[in-house]
Amino acid sequence: MFLKKRYDFHVAMTGDISYDLHTGDGKNGDEFMNQLEPLLSRIPYMVIAGNHENDGRNFSNFQERFWMPHNGYHDNQFYSFDLGPVHWVGLSTEYYGYYQSLGKGPVFTQYNWLKQDLAHANSNRHHTPWIISYLHRPFYCSAEYNDDCSGFDNSLIQLLGCNEESASNRIESKYRVPGYSVYNIRVGHDDLPGLEYPFLQYGVDLGFWGHVHYYERFYPVANKKYWNSGNCYHNAPAPTYVITGSAGCHTPNTPFDRTPVPFSAKRLNDYGYTILTVANRTHIHLQQLSVNKGESVVDEFWLSKDEGFVASDKLRALTPGQDFPKPTLAKIPHNENYMPDWIDIPPIQ
């Protein structure tokens, strides 16, 4: 690896580090970090937490092994920084995934900080015209037999009278609604605010997710609408999202949902990693490399915009996207004692 400058390259890690940092009383994490030391001694390694960083001790291994910017909070869960023409924002989805044990406070602390941070970043677009986020669990995805990609609307969860996490574990294997994150990180739940709204309000350009063990590139997406006509990645009216969760795991080759999801542009399930090149203030180039195929490029695209362009609700109103397919009702049979004899759920086709 050849660097023109010390920090013209950095690694952004979307969570689930080493499977797991705390395994073997931390020995697994030690071995993983020792292997990475030749790289990490030279370049920044920017991390956010995934569910596998939850060690049952308040993410202690994750907190003690890394030192992220403290402009968010001191536990490494959320923060931001500027690098070249990009404002980077790392966020915690685990505040949502474990809010029943962590409490709701961290969710609101992060959310209020995020709005202030993005507002400031927007006012600083003349210096950092790009805003890029990275977090662990996705807003949207299309994996088959995966609870995080079979999200149920809040109405169903409330009807069942149980929390989202237990509902997904009990139901998802039989009754699925592909395309949404089950924890409702996108829109919020149980009085918790969702993360998609501030992304749209402040014009986030690009977002990276992990958690699901494959690569998936989306068309620009906002609030269950997508834009895929023409050169949709130029002056995109909504954020472009990429799931880059295939770097390495004990459960590779996650199958995709057989029901097509029209907002998904490219899906690959071999081992690989993503390289993002920020060419300048108006052009970003993304490549997905396949380890299985000798690190060949298996997907790439340019994200571009005119100088000064920022996506907004006003623009989306002028250039309306396509609605997600209208739901159809599914008749659900009786299952154990927690569900009525039938419930109408609207699965997204």
Beta strands, then each sheet from edge to edge (+ up, - down):
strand 1: 11-13
strand 2: 45-47
strand 3: 79-83
strand 4: 86-90
strand 5: 130-134
strand 6: 206-209
strand 7: 215-218
strand 8: 221-222
strand 9: 225-226
strand 10: 240-244
strand 11: 264-268
strand 12: 272-278
strand 13: 283-290
strand 14: 296-304
strand 15: 322-323
strand 16: 330-331
strand 17: 344-345
sheet 1: 1+ 2+
sheet 2: 3+ 4- 5- 6- 10- 7+ 11-
sheet 3: 8+ 9- 15+
sheet 4: 12+ 13- 14+
sheet 5: 16+ 17-
end
